[in-house]
Amino acid sequence: MNALELARITKSFPGVRALDGVDFEVRAGEIHALVGQNGAGKSTLAKVLTGLERPDSGELRVGGRVVEPRDPRDALACGLGAVHQEVDLVPEFSLAENLLLGREPRRWWGIERRELEARARAALAEFGLDLDVRRPAKSVPLGVQQLVCIARAIAERPHVLVYDEPTASLEEREVERLFAEMRRLAASGLAQVFVAHSLEQVFAIADRITVLRDGRRVGTFEAAATTPHAIVEAMLGGALGAAPVRRVATDAAAWLDVRALRRAGALEPVDLTVARGEVLGLVGLVGSGRTELARALVGANDGVHGEWRVDGRAVRIGSPREAAAFGLVLSPEDRKVDGLCLGLTVRENIALGAQRRARFALQSRRAEAELAERWIRALGIAARPEQRVGTLSGGNQQKVILARLFAAEPRLVVLDEPTRGVDVGAKSQLEARIAECAERGLSVLFISSELDEVVRRARRVLVLRERRLAGELVDATTSDLRRMMAGAEASPDETARGRGAHGE
């Protein structure tokens, strides 16, 4: 029996048909993956399922019963639960309050705190998490926050659970923990929809895979009877050419030299150098200090201390504006909060990057439009210049951030998880663009949880562990990086590679 059925679902936004007559069904006890390129309609379909968007036409059935969820609360009442890509916790509320928000145990005097905290601890224990549930959500790493969101959704006991890119903020072992829980829930009969970009994860967890392209369903496949190559061809409508692997190995002098970069309680003193035209990798587990280091480099946090030298000259960087004046720009980890003006258009967001170069006068609207059109073509952004950024898919929003940064003609770009939530085709385009920019002399600090991306693009990689620099490797493998991230002793070969980075 099908736990969930969608028939002829259509949804349009101004100038864009996001879903075009989509049929989709999920069996009880099944984990059904939904894949496609950015803009294919995956997130829109997930929003229809969870009450965030109402379809223009079509029918939605849960357990054979027609439902029309008007909002997320109504969707949950219909048996449709959700885990969204972006963390949706209340930052100032405790973990316990977030976990049971709207379902708090109450007595005549109000919320029963002791029972609230006990239930929260029990929900987190299912994930093997032993946390102080009285801590505010904002005090724990982003990956832990995402696990709390997942635990909350499961605790609501829906008939169908929809995961929209739930692993985007998770480390490898956290993903394994989530998948173990998903398998347990499937065995109990829960139907699950897994929206994802990582085909490796899709094939590790899914029973069936449905592919969307340009808002239409192009096929449903049994995971055990197909291959990642076949799924990619269905997503793209043709064969995918491999992106050239171009790692810039430069012996140029350091363009950026930073000493004792630190922030009390968040980042221990770190030294790093980046040469002109170098792609320097940076990896570490959640909570290791990667994002703190990225933000510290461009002055995005208060209380940062250190010594900066840019092109051999001592400078002081106390804000992102000062950093931009020296050619240092950041693509932040949380694109919606820190990276974009969601209410502005694609043209306006991209033009913000070029305003720094205008100096004495604002650009004309015509010049802004030409600039936007050029970067839309260069990065393959599936949008029109006058489309509001808030209506774009996550991957296309990420491309808009990169377009704005490149339009500023920087000298060093700090990319914090630039391919998170980006499909396989767009990821290839972005990686190729980064390599091209490095070949033209742009320096890049490339931060990613996808170790294969880092190994593919960066010859030299820094490893953070527990907010400290654990080491530096040259020509490392993903296994080398995992061992150092986990605190294992480096092998003699790894140590030699690390020394080679400094010529010792």
WOVEN-V176290 format. One record per pair of residues at least 24 apart in sequence whose ideal C-beta (glycine too) atoms are under 10 Angstrom apart, sorted by the first residue. I is the first residue (numbers start at 0). J is the second residue. If there is no record, write none. Layout:
I/J
I/J
This chain:
0/26
0/27
0/28
0/62
0/63
0/190
1/25
1/26
1/27
1/29
1/60
1/61
1/62
1/63
1/190
2/26
2/27
2/28
2/29
2/31
2/60
2/61
2/62
2/63
2/78
2/158
2/159
2/188
2/189
2/190
2/191
2/192
3/27
3/29
3/31
3/48
3/59
3/60
3/61
3/62
3/66
3/78
3/79
3/158
3/159
3/161
3/190
3/191
3/192
4/58
4/59
4/60
4/61
4/62
4/63
4/65
5/44
5/47
5/48
5/54
5/57
5/58
5/59
5/60
5/216
6/56
6/57
6/58
6/59
6/60
6/65
7/54
7/56
7/57
7/58
8/40
8/43
8/44
8/47
8/48
8/54
8/55
8/56
8/57
8/58
8/59
8/214
8/216
9/47
9/54
9/55
9/56
9/57
9/214
10/40
10/43
10/44
10/46
10/47
10/52
10/53
10/54
10/55
10/56
10/57
10/214
11/43
11/54
11/55
11/56
11/214
12/43
12/52
12/386
12/387
12/390
12/391
13/383
13/385
13/386
13/387
13/390
14/382
14/383
14/385
14/386
14/390
15/40
15/43
15/214
15/381
15/382
15/383
15/386
15/390
15/391
16/40
16/55
16/213
16/214
16/215
17/41
17/42
17/43
17/44
17/46
17/47
17/52
17/54
17/55
17/211
17/213
17/214
17/390
17/392
18/43
18/44
18/46
18/47
18/52
18/54
18/55
18/56
18/57
18/211
18/214
18/215
18/216
19/211
19/213
19/214
19/215
19/216
20/56
20/57
20/214
20/215
20/216
21/47
21/54
21/57
21/209
21/211
21/214
21/215
21/216
22/57
22/209
22/215
22/216
22/219
23/47
23/48
23/59
23/192
23/209
23/211
23/216
23/219
24/60
24/190
24/207
24/209
24/219
25/61
25/159
25/161
25/190
25/191
25/192
25/206
25/207
25/209
26/188
26/190
26/206
26/207
27/62
27/158
27/159
27/185
27/187
27/188
27/189
27/190
28/184
28/185
28/186
28/187
28/188
28/189
28/190
28/191
28/206
29/185
29/188
29/189
29/190
29/191
29/192
29/205
29/206
29/207
30/160
30/162
30/178
30/181
30/182
30/184
30/185
30/189
30/190
30/191
30/192
30/193
30/201
30/204
30/205
30/206
30/207
30/222
31/159
31/161
31/190
31/191
31/192
31/193
31/194
31/205
31/206
31/207
31/208
31/209
31/219
31/222
32/162
32/191
32/192
32/193
32/194
32/195
32/198
32/200
32/201
32/202
32/204
32/205
32/206
32/207
32/208
32/209
32/210
32/219
32/220
32/222
32/230
33/161
33/162
33/163
33/192
33/193
33/194
33/195
33/201
33/205
33/207
33/208
33/209
33/210
33/211
33/216
33/219
34/193
34/194
34/195
34/196
34/197
34/198
34/201
34/205
34/208
34/209
34/210
34/211
34/212
34/220
34/230
34/231
34/233
34/234
34/422
34/423
35/194
35/196
35/209
35/210
35/211
35/212
35/213
35/214
35/215
35/216
35/217
35/230
35/233
35/234
35/235
35/392
35/422
36/196
36/210
36/211
36/212
36/213
36/231
36/234
36/235
36/236
36/379
36/381
36/392
36/394
36/395
36/421
36/422
36/423
36/424
36/425
37/196
37/379
37/380
37/381
37/382
37/391
37/392
37/393
37/394
37/395
37/396
37/397
37/398
37/420
37/421
37/422
37/424
37/425
37/426
38/211
38/212
38/213
38/214
38/379
38/380
38/381
38/382
38/391
38/392
38/394
38/395
38/422
38/425
39/210
39/211
39/212
39/213
39/214
39/215
39/216
39/217
39/234
39/381
39/392
39/394
39/422
40/211
40/212
40/213
40/214
40/215
40/216
40/392
41/163
41/164
41/192
41/194
41/195
41/196
41/209
41/210
41/211
41/392
41/393
41/394
41/422
42/83
42/84
42/163
42/164
42/194
42/391
42/392
42/393
42/394
42/420
43/211
43/214
43/390
43/392
44/161
44/163
44/192
44/194
44/209
44/211
44/214
44/216
45/81
45/82
45/83
45/84
45/161
45/162
45/163
45/164
45/192
45/194
46/71
46/74
46/81
46/83
46/161
46/163
47/74
47/79
47/161
48/74
48/77
48/79
48/80
48/81
48/159
48/161
48/163
48/192
48/194
49/73
49/74
49/75
49/77
49/79
49/80
49/81
49/82
49/83
49/152
49/157
49/159
49/160
49/161
49/163
49/192
50/74
50/75
50/76
50/77
50/79
50/81
51/81
51/83
51/163
61/157
61/158
61/159
61/190
62/158
62/159
62/190
72/101
74/157
74/159
74/161
75/101
75/152
75/155
75/156
75/157
76/157
77/157
77/158
77/159
78/155
78/156
78/157
78/158
78/159
78/160
78/190
79/157
79/158
79/159
79/160
79/161
79/190
79/192
80/151
80/152
80/153
80/154
80/155
80/156
80/157
80/158
80/159
80/160
80/161
80/162
80/189
80/191
81/148
81/152
81/155
81/157
81/159
81/160
81/161
81/162
81/163
81/165
81/192
82/145
82/146
82/148
82/149
82/150
82/151
82/152
82/153
82/160
82/161
82/162
82/163
82/164
82/165
82/166
82/177
82/191
82/193
82/194
83/145
83/148
83/152
83/161
83/162
83/163
83/164
83/165
83/194
84/145
84/148
84/162
84/163
84/164
84/165
84/166
84/167
84/168
84/194
84/195
84/335
84/393
84/419
84/420
85/145
85/148
85/163
85/164
85/167
85/168
85/333
85/334
85/335
85/336
85/393
85/420
86/136
86/141
86/142
86/143
86/144
86/145
86/146
86/147
86/148
86/167
86/168
86/333
86/336
87/144
87/145
87/148
87/151
88/135
88/136
88/137
88/139
88/144
88/145
88/147
88/148
88/151
89/135
89/136
89/137
90/135
90/136
90/137
90/138
90/144
91/135
91/136
91/137
91/138
92/135
92/136
92/137
93/119
93/131
93/132
93/133
93/134
93/135
93/136
93/138
94/119
94/120
94/122
94/123
94/128
94/130
94/131
94/132
94/133
94/134
94/135
94/136
94/138
94/139
94/143
94/144
94/147
94/150
94/151
95/119
95/120
95/122
95/123
95/130
95/131
95/132
95/133
95/134
95/136
95/147
96/132
96/133
96/135
96/136
97/132
97/135
97/136
97/144
97/147
97/148
97/150
97/151
98/122
98/123
98/132
98/136
98/147
98/148
98/150
98/151
98/154
99/132
99/151
99/154
99/155
100/151
101/151
101/155
102/151
102/154
102/155
118/154
119/147
119/150
119/151
119/154
121/150
121/154
122/147
122/149
122/150
122/151
122/153
122/154
123/147
123/150
123/151
123/154
124/150
125/149
125/150
125/153
125/154
125/176
125/179
125/180
125/183
125/184
126/150
126/153
126/173
126/176
126/177
126/179
126/180
127/172
127/173
127/176
127/179
127/180
128/173
128/176
139/285
139/286
140/168
140/170
140/284
140/285
140/286
140/287
140/290
141/167
141/168
141/169
141/285
141/286
141/290
141/332
141/333
141/416
142/166
142/167
142/168
142/169
142/170
142/173
142/174
142/284
142/285
142/286
142/448
143/168
143/169
143/173
143/285
143/286
144/168
144/285
145/169
145/173
145/177
145/285
146/173
146/176
146/177
146/180
146/285
149/173
149/176
149/177
149/180
149/181
150/177
150/180
153/180
153/181
153/183
153/184
153/189
156/189
157/189
157/190
157/191
158/188
158/189
158/190
159/189
159/190
159/191
159/192
160/184
160/189
160/190
160/191
160/192
160/193
161/190
161/191
161/192
161/193
161/194
162/191
162/192
162/193
162/194
162/195
162/204
163/192
163/193
163/194
163/195
163/393
163/420
164/193
164/194
164/195
164/196
164/197
164/393
164/394
164/419
164/420
165/193
165/194
165/195
165/200
166/193
166/195
166/196
166/197
166/200
166/204
166/419
166/448
167/195
167/196
167/197
167/393
167/416
167/419
167/420
167/421
167/448
168/285
168/332
168/333
168/416
168/419
168/420
168/448
169/200
169/285
169/448
170/283
170/284
170/285
170/286
170/287
170/448
170/484
171/284
171/448
171/450
171/481
171/484
172/284
172/285
172/485
173/284
173/285
174/199
174/200
174/203
174/204
174/448
175/203
177/204
178/203
178/204
179/204
181/205
195/420
195/422
196/393
196/394
196/418
196/419
196/420
196/421
196/422
196/423
196/425
196/426
197/422
197/423
197/426
197/449
198/226
198/227
198/228
198/230
198/231
198/234
198/422
198/423
199/227
199/449
199/451
201/227
201/230
202/226
202/227
202/230
208/233
209/233
210/234
210/235
212/236
213/381
227/423
230/423
231/422
231/423
231/424
234/422
234/423
234/424
235/422
235/423
235/424
239/423
239/424
239/427
240/424
240/427
241/427
242/424
242/426
242/427
242/428
242/429
242/430
242/431
242/432
242/434
242/455
242/456
243/427
243/430
243/431
243/434
243/435
244/430
244/431
244/434
244/454
244/455
244/456
245/278
245/430
245/431
245/433
245/434
245/435
245/437
245/438
245/455
245/456
246/277
246/278
246/280
246/434
246/437
246/454
246/455
246/456
246/457
246/458
246/459
246/474
247/274
247/275
247/276
247/277
247/278
247/433
247/434
247/436
247/437
247/438
247/439
247/440
247/441
247/442
247/443
247/456
247/457
247/458
248/274
248/276
248/277
248/278
248/458
248/459
248/473
248/474
249/273
249/274
249/275
249/276
249/277
249/278
249/437
249/438
249/440
249/442
249/458
249/459
250/274
250/277
250/502
251/275
251/276
251/277
251/440
251/442
252/310
252/311
253/277
253/308
253/309
253/310
253/311
253/442
254/308
254/309
254/310
254/311
254/326
254/410
254/411
254/440
254/441
254/442
255/279
255/296
255/307
255/308
255/309
255/310
255/314
255/325
255/326
255/327
255/410
255/411
255/413
255/442
255/444
256/306
256/307
256/308
256/309
256/310
256/311
256/313
257/292
257/295
257/296
257/305
257/306
257/307
257/308
257/309
257/316
258/305
258/306
258/307
258/308
259/304
259/305
259/306
260/291
260/292
260/295
260/296
260/303
260/304
260/305
260/306
260/307
260/468
261/291
261/292
261/295
261/302
261/303
261/304
261/305
261/466
262/288
262/291
262/292
262/294
262/295
262/300
262/301
262/302
262/303
262/304
262/305
262/466
263/302
263/303
263/304
264/291
264/302
264/466
265/290
265/291
265/292
265/294
265/295
265/300
265/302
265/303
265/466
266/290
266/291
266/292
266/294
266/295
266/300
266/302
266/303
266/304
266/305
266/463
266/466
266/467
266/468
267/291
267/463
267/465
267/466
267/467
267/468
268/304
268/305
268/467
268/468
269/295
269/296
269/305
269/461
269/463
269/466
269/467
269/468
270/305
270/306
270/461
270/468
270/471
271/296
271/444
271/461
271/468
271/471
272/308
272/459
272/500
272/501
273/327
273/410
273/411
273/413
273/442
273/443
273/444
273/459
274/442
274/459
275/310
275/410
275/411
275/437
275/440
275/441
275/442
276/436
276/437
276/438
276/439
276/440
276/441
276/442
276/443
277/411
277/437
277/440
277/441
277/442
277/443
277/444
277/445
277/457
277/458
277/459
278/412
278/414
278/430
278/433
278/434
278/436
278/437
278/438
278/441
278/442
278/443
278/444
278/445
278/453
278/455
278/456
278/457
278/458
278/459
278/460
279/411
279/413
279/437
279/442
279/443
279/444
279/445
279/446
279/453
279/456
279/457
279/458
279/459
279/460
279/461
279/471
280/443
280/444
280/445
280/446
280/447
280/450
280/452
280/453
280/454
280/455
280/456
280/457
280/458
280/459
280/460
280/461
280/462
280/471
280/472
280/475
280/480
281/413
281/414
281/415
281/444
281/445
281/446
281/447
281/453
281/457
281/460
281/461
281/462
281/463
281/468
282/445
282/446
282/447
282/448
282/449
282/450
282/452
282/453
282/454
282/457
282/460
282/461
282/462
282/463
282/464
282/469
282/472
282/475
282/477
282/480
282/481
282/483
282/484
283/446
283/448
283/461
283/462
283/463
283/464
283/465
283/466
283/467
283/468
283/469
283/480
283/483
283/484
284/448
284/462
284/463
284/464
284/465
284/481
284/484
284/485
284/486
285/448
286/463
286/464
286/465
286/466
287/462
287/463
287/464
287/465
287/466
287/467
287/468
287/469
287/484
288/463
288/464
288/465
288/466
288/467
288/468
289/332
289/415
289/416
289/446
289/447
289/448
289/461
289/462
289/463
289/466
290/331
290/332
290/333
290/415
290/416
290/446
291/463
291/466
292/413
292/415
292/444
292/446
292/461
292/463
292/466
292/468
293/329
293/330
293/331
293/332
293/413
293/414
293/415
293/416
293/444
293/446
294/319
294/329
294/331
294/332
294/337
294/413
294/415
295/413
296/322
296/327
296/329
296/411
296/413
296/444
297/321
297/322
297/323
297/325
297/327
297/328
297/329
297/331
297/411
297/413
298/322
298/323
298/327
298/329
299/329
299/331
299/337
299/413
309/410
309/411
310/410
320/355
322/409
322/411
322/413
323/352
323/355
323/404
323/407
323/409
324/355
325/409
325/410
325/411
326/355
326/407
326/408
326/409
326/410
326/411
326/412
326/441
326/442
327/409
327/410
327/411
327/412
327/413
327/442
327/444
328/352
328/355
328/403
328/404
328/405
328/407
328/408
328/409
328/410
328/411
328/412
328/413
328/414
329/400
329/404
329/409
329/411
329/412
329/413
329/414
329/415
329/444
330/397
330/400
330/401
330/403
330/404
330/412
330/413
330/414
330/415
330/416
330/417
330/446
331/400
331/413
331/414
331/415
331/416
331/417
332/414
332/415
332/416
332/417
332/419
332/446
333/415
333/416
333/419
334/388
334/393
334/396
334/397
334/399
334/400
334/415
334/416
334/417
334/419
334/420
335/388
335/389
335/393
335/396
337/400
337/415
338/388
338/396
338/397
338/399
338/400
338/401
338/403
338/404
338/415
339/388
339/389
339/391
339/396
339/397
339/399
339/400
339/403
340/387
340/388
340/389
340/399
340/403
341/387
341/388
341/389
341/390
341/391
341/396
342/387
342/388
342/389
343/387
343/388
343/389
343/399
344/368
344/371
344/382
344/383
344/384
344/385
344/386
344/387
344/388
344/389
344/390
344/399
345/371
345/372
345/374
345/375
345/380
345/382
345/383
345/384
345/385
345/386
345/387
345/388
345/390
345/391
345/395
345/396
345/398
345/399
345/402
345/403
346/370
346/371
346/372
346/374
346/375
346/382
346/383
346/384
346/385
346/386
346/388
346/399
347/371
347/384
347/385
347/387
347/388
347/403
348/387
348/388
348/396
348/399
348/400
348/402
348/403
348/406
349/373
349/374
349/375
349/378
349/380
349/384
349/388
349/399
349/400
349/401
349/402
349/403
349/404
349/405
349/406
349/407
350/384
350/402
350/403
350/406
351/403
351/404
351/406
351/407
352/400
352/401
352/402
352/403
352/404
352/405
352/406
352/407
352/408
352/409
353/403
353/405
353/406
353/407
353/408
354/403
354/406
354/407
355/406
355/407
355/408
355/409
356/406
356/407
356/408
367/406
370/402
370/403
370/406
371/399
371/402
371/403
371/406
373/402
373/406
374/398
374/399
374/401
374/402
374/403
374/405
374/406
375/399
375/402
377/401
377/402
377/405
377/428
377/432
377/435
378/402
378/405
378/425
378/428
378/429
378/432
379/424
379/425
379/428
379/429
379/432
380/425
381/425
392/420
392/421
392/422
392/425
393/419
393/420
393/421
393/422
394/418
394/419
394/420
394/421
394/422
394/424
394/425
394/426
394/429
395/420
395/421
395/422
395/425
396/420
396/421
397/421
397/425
397/426
397/429
398/425
398/428
398/429
398/432
401/429
401/432
401/433
401/436
402/432
404/436
405/432
405/433
405/436
405/441
408/441
409/436
409/441
409/442
409/443
410/440
410/441
410/442
411/441
411/442
411/443
411/444
412/436
412/437
412/441
412/442
412/443
412/444
412/445
413/442
413/443
413/444
413/445
413/446
414/443
414/444
414/445
414/446
414/447
414/456
415/444
415/445
415/446
415/447
416/445
416/446
416/447
416/448
416/449
417/443
417/445
417/446
417/447
417/452
418/445
418/447
418/448
418/449
418/452
419/447
419/448
419/449
426/452
430/455
430/456
431/456
433/457
449/477
450/475
450/476
450/477
450/478
450/479
450/480
450/481
450/484
451/476
451/477
451/480
452/477
453/477
453/480
454/478
454/479
454/480
458/500
459/496
459/497
459/499
459/500
459/501
460/496
460/497
460/500
461/500
462/489
462/497
470/494
470/497
470/500
471/496
471/497
471/498
471/499
471/500
471/501
472/496
472/497
472/499
472/500
473/497
473/498
473/499
473/500
473/501
474/499
474/500
